[in-house]
Amino acid sequence: MDSINRTRPVNAIQRQNDLSQLIARTEESISTGKSFNRPSEAPSSWLELSSISRQSSIESSWTNNIGRARVLAQQAESTLDTISNGVIRTRELMVLANNETLAPQDREIIAIELESLQNQFNQLTQVKDNYGGQLFHSGDPIKMRIDTNVLVAPAPTLQAVAGNIDIGGGATETLDTLMTDLINAVRTGTPAERLVQLDHAKSMTDHFSTLVGGQGILVNRLEEQELRLQESQLNTSERRSALENTDVAAAISQFKSLLVNLEAAQQLYAQTARTSLIQLIG
């Protein structure tokens, strides 16, 4: 007599096994709160999550760079603004010094104030940043990546700040030399020499006005980029949650449906098995 087991529908047994495994995975997803726990359970979702993780890591490094760059850019903006205000005062003093009715002692007072401003400028151009380095360093600008193929220099170099001031006619001069020339012109210069230095004082104000404006634009750019990355990270987090987290209500509904289907499959299998047995012993 043939074995009863050999006559049982193989596909019915397999269906019960599949349903049992699916029920177990659904139960696990409900208890853990994760829609899947192994790549094989959802290959496409796993691949997307891997891509999201890589992008999130990259964007986190950009966000860190932006935070550091913004601190440096704001410190540079504040320092340049202080120098700019001092340069404006320098120009005012040169206008006053060009008044030919001034007594020598009056010009000496102006020269002393200009020397004080010169010392202040030298200190500010050598100031340390909040991380212990030079705020305006010598050499090539230090750049930070804030997006794909986007690099920014949070602060201008020392050369850009105090080394290449355009005084017209294609000539440039350092801030310290310009201040020395102004002081000498006030103390011992001729009216014509003081007039030339007044033009140089205007060149200085234009130079620092441009630098301050550029720093303001950079700070705004960094803030806008940070907001864009924050929005991107929020969207990424929402997408990750949609992929990873279990929709509990839907999972419970599916769990109940699978239990019903398994029960029906078991009943059908039992009925088929009984019929086969009767046929064998009949």
C-alpha positions as CSV (number, residue, x, y, z in Angstrom):
1,M,0.0,0.0,0.0
2,D,1.3,3.5,-0.9
3,S,2.3,5.8,1.9
4,I,-0.3,8.3,2.9
5,N,2.3,11.0,3.1
6,R,3.3,10.5,-0.5
7,T,-0.3,11.4,-1.6
8,R,-0.5,14.6,0.4
9,P,-0.5,17.8,-1.8
10,V,3.0,19.2,-1.6
11,N,1.8,22.7,-2.5
12,A,-0.7,22.7,0.4
13,I,2.1,21.9,2.8
14,Q,4.3,24.6,1.3
15,R,1.5,27.2,1.5
16,Q,1.1,26.5,5.2
17,N,4.8,26.8,5.8
18,D,4.9,30.1,3.9
19,L,1.9,31.5,5.8
20,S,3.5,30.4,9.1
21,Q,6.8,32.2,8.2
22,L,4.9,35.3,7.1
23,I,2.9,35.3,10.3
24,A,6.1,35.0,12.4
25,R,7.7,37.9,10.5
26,T,4.6,40.0,10.9
27,E,4.5,39.2,14.6
28,E,8.1,40.1,14.9
29,S,7.7,43.5,13.1
30,I,4.8,44.4,15.5
31,S,6.8,43.5,18.6
32,T,10.0,45.3,17.4
33,G,8.4,48.2,15.7
34,K,10.6,47.5,12.6
35,S,9.0,46.6,9.3
36,F,11.9,44.2,8.5
37,N,15.0,43.0,10.3
38,R,17.0,41.3,7.6
39,P,17.9,42.5,4.1
40,S,16.3,39.4,2.5
41,E,12.9,40.4,3.9
42,A,12.9,43.7,1.9
43,P,15.8,44.0,-0.5
44,S,14.7,47.2,-2.2
45,S,14.0,48.9,1.1
46,W,17.3,47.8,2.5
47,L,19.2,49.2,-0.5
48,E,17.3,52.5,-0.2
49,L,18.1,52.7,3.5
50,S,21.8,52.0,2.8
51,S,21.8,54.9,0.3
52,I,20.0,57.1,2.8
53,S,22.5,56.3,5.5
54,R,25.4,57.2,3.3
55,Q,23.9,60.5,2.2
56,S,23.0,61.3,5.8
57,S,26.6,60.7,6.9
58,I,27.8,63.0,4.1
59,E,25.3,65.7,5.0
60,S,26.2,65.5,8.7
61,S,29.8,66.3,7.8
62,W,28.7,69.2,5.6
63,T,26.5,70.5,8.5
64,N,29.5,70.3,10.9
65,N,31.6,72.2,8.4
66,I,28.9,74.9,8.0
67,G,28.8,75.3,11.8
68,R,32.5,75.8,12.1
69,A,32.6,78.0,9.0
70,R,29.8,80.2,10.2
71,V,31.6,80.8,13.5
72,L,34.7,81.8,11.7
73,A,32.8,83.9,9.1
74,Q,30.9,85.8,11.7
75,Q,34.1,86.5,13.7
76,A,35.8,87.7,10.6
77,E,32.8,89.9,9.7
78,S,32.8,91.4,13.2
79,T,36.6,92.0,13.1
80,L,36.5,93.5,9.6
81,D,33.6,95.8,10.7
82,T,35.7,97.1,13.6
83,I,38.6,97.8,11.3
84,S,36.3,99.4,8.8
85,N,34.9,101.7,11.5
86,G,38.5,102.6,12.4
87,V,39.4,103.3,8.8
88,I,36.3,105.6,8.5
89,R,37.7,107.5,11.6
90,T,41.1,107.6,9.9
91,R,39.6,109.3,6.9
92,E,37.8,111.8,9.1
93,L,41.1,112.6,10.7
94,M,42.8,113.1,7.4
95,V,40.0,115.5,6.3
96,L,40.6,117.4,9.5
97,A,44.4,117.4,9.0
98,N,44.0,118.9,5.5
99,N,42.7,122.1,7.1
100,E,45.6,124.5,6.7
101,T,44.5,126.6,9.6
102,L,45.5,123.9,12.1
103,A,48.3,124.6,14.5
104,P,51.2,122.1,14.6
105,Q,50.1,120.9,18.0
106,D,46.7,120.1,16.6
107,R,48.2,118.0,13.9
108,E,50.3,116.2,16.5
109,I,47.1,115.2,18.3
110,I,45.7,113.8,15.0
111,A,48.9,111.9,14.4
112,I,48.8,110.4,17.9
113,E,45.2,109.2,17.3
114,L,46.3,107.8,13.9
115,E,49.1,105.9,15.7
116,S,46.6,104.4,18.1
117,L,44.4,103.3,15.2
118,Q,47.4,101.8,13.5
119,N,48.2,99.7,16.6
120,Q,44.6,98.6,16.8
121,F,44.6,97.5,13.1
122,N,47.8,95.5,13.6
123,Q,46.3,93.7,16.6
124,L,43.0,93.0,14.8
125,T,44.7,91.6,11.7
126,Q,46.7,89.2,13.9
127,V,43.7,88.1,16.1
128,K,43.2,84.4,16.9
129,D,40.0,82.7,15.8
130,N,37.7,80.9,18.3
131,Y,39.6,77.6,17.6
132,G,43.1,78.9,18.4
133,G,44.3,79.6,14.9
134,Q,44.9,82.8,13.0
135,L,41.7,84.3,11.9
136,F,43.3,85.9,8.9
137,H,46.1,83.5,8.0
138,S,48.9,83.8,5.5
139,G,49.0,81.8,2.4
140,D,46.2,80.1,0.4
141,P,42.7,80.4,1.9
142,I,41.5,77.5,4.0
143,K,38.3,76.1,2.4
144,M,35.6,73.9,3.8
145,R,33.1,71.7,1.8
146,I,29.5,72.5,2.4
147,D,27.9,70.7,-0.5
148,T,28.8,68.6,-3.5
149,N,31.6,70.5,-5.4
150,V,31.0,73.5,-3.1
151,L,33.9,74.9,-1.1
152,V,33.9,78.1,0.9
153,A,36.7,80.1,2.7
154,P,35.1,81.3,5.9
155,A,37.6,84.2,6.3
156,P,39.8,86.1,3.9
157,T,43.6,85.7,4.1
158,L,45.8,88.2,5.8
159,Q,47.1,89.3,2.4
160,A,43.5,90.0,1.2
161,V,42.8,92.0,4.4
162,A,45.9,94.0,5.0
163,G,48.3,93.3,2.2
164,N,46.8,94.3,-1.1
165,I,44.9,97.6,-0.8
166,D,44.3,99.2,-4.1
167,I,45.4,102.9,-4.0
168,G,44.8,103.6,-7.7
169,G,46.9,103.5,-10.9
170,G,47.4,99.8,-10.5
171,A,49.4,100.2,-7.3
172,T,48.7,98.4,-4.0
173,E,50.0,98.9,-0.5
174,T,49.8,97.3,2.9
175,L,47.6,98.7,5.6
176,D,50.5,99.2,8.0
177,T,52.5,101.2,5.4
178,L,49.5,103.3,4.4
179,M,48.9,104.2,8.1
180,T,52.6,105.1,8.5
181,D,52.5,107.3,5.4
182,L,49.4,109.0,6.7
183,I,51.0,109.7,10.1
184,N,54.1,111.1,8.5
185,A,52.1,113.3,6.1
186,V,50.1,114.8,9.1
187,R,53.3,115.5,11.1
188,T,55.7,116.7,8.5
189,G,54.1,116.6,5.1
190,T,53.2,119.3,2.7
191,P,49.6,120.2,1.9
192,A,50.0,118.3,-1.4
193,E,51.3,115.2,0.4
194,R,48.4,115.3,2.9
195,L,46.0,115.6,0.0
196,V,47.4,112.4,-1.6
197,Q,47.1,110.6,1.7
198,L,43.5,111.7,2.0
199,D,42.9,109.9,-1.3
200,H,44.7,106.8,0.1
201,A,42.4,107.0,3.2
202,K,39.4,106.8,0.9
203,S,40.9,103.8,-0.8
204,M,41.2,102.2,2.6
205,T,37.6,102.8,3.4
206,D,36.5,101.4,0.0
207,H,38.7,98.3,0.6
208,F,37.2,97.4,4.0
209,S,33.7,98.3,3.0
210,T,34.0,95.7,0.2
211,L,35.4,93.1,2.6
212,V,32.7,93.6,5.2
213,G,30.0,93.3,2.5
214,G,31.6,90.1,1.2
215,Q,31.6,88.6,4.6
216,G,27.9,89.5,5.1
217,I,27.0,87.7,1.9
218,L,29.1,84.6,3.0
219,V,27.4,84.4,6.4
220,N,23.9,84.6,4.7
221,R,25.0,81.9,2.3
222,L,26.1,79.6,5.1
223,E,22.9,80.1,7.0
224,E,20.8,79.4,3.9
225,Q,22.8,76.2,3.2
226,E,22.4,75.1,6.8
227,L,18.6,75.5,6.5
228,R,18.6,73.5,3.2
229,L,20.5,70.7,4.8
230,Q,18.2,70.7,7.8
231,E,15.2,70.3,5.5
232,S,16.9,67.6,3.6
233,Q,17.8,65.7,6.8
234,L,14.2,66.1,8.0
235,N,12.9,64.6,4.7
236,T,15.5,61.8,5.0
237,S,14.4,61.0,8.5
238,E,10.7,60.9,7.4
239,R,11.6,58.6,4.5
240,R,13.7,56.4,6.8
241,S,10.9,56.1,9.3
242,A,8.5,55.2,6.5
243,L,10.8,52.4,5.3
244,E,11.9,51.1,8.7
245,N,9.0,51.5,11.1
246,T,6.1,49.2,11.3
247,D,2.6,50.5,10.5
248,V,1.2,48.8,13.6
249,A,-2.5,49.1,12.5
250,A,-1.8,47.7,9.1
251,A,0.5,45.0,10.5
252,I,-2.2,43.9,13.0
253,S,-4.8,43.7,10.3
254,Q,-2.4,41.7,8.1
255,F,-1.6,39.4,11.0
256,K,-5.3,38.6,11.6
257,S,-5.8,38.0,7.9
258,L,-2.9,35.7,7.7
259,L,-4.2,33.7,10.7
260,V,-7.5,33.3,9.0
261,N,-5.8,32.2,5.8
262,L,-3.6,29.7,7.7
263,E,-6.6,28.2,9.5
264,A,-8.4,27.8,6.1
265,A,-5.3,26.2,4.6
266,Q,-5.0,23.8,7.5
267,Q,-8.7,22.9,7.2
268,L,-8.4,22.3,3.5
269,Y,-5.3,20.2,4.0
270,A,-6.9,18.1,6.7
271,Q,-10.0,17.5,4.5
272,T,-7.8,16.5,1.6
273,A,-5.8,14.2,3.8
274,R,-8.9,12.5,5.1
275,T,-10.2,12.0,1.5
276,S,-6.9,10.5,0.5
277,L,-7.0,8.1,3.5
278,I,-10.5,6.9,2.7
279,Q,-9.4,6.3,-0.9
280,L,-6.5,4.3,0.2
281,I,-8.4,2.0,2.6
282,G,-11.6,1.9,0.6
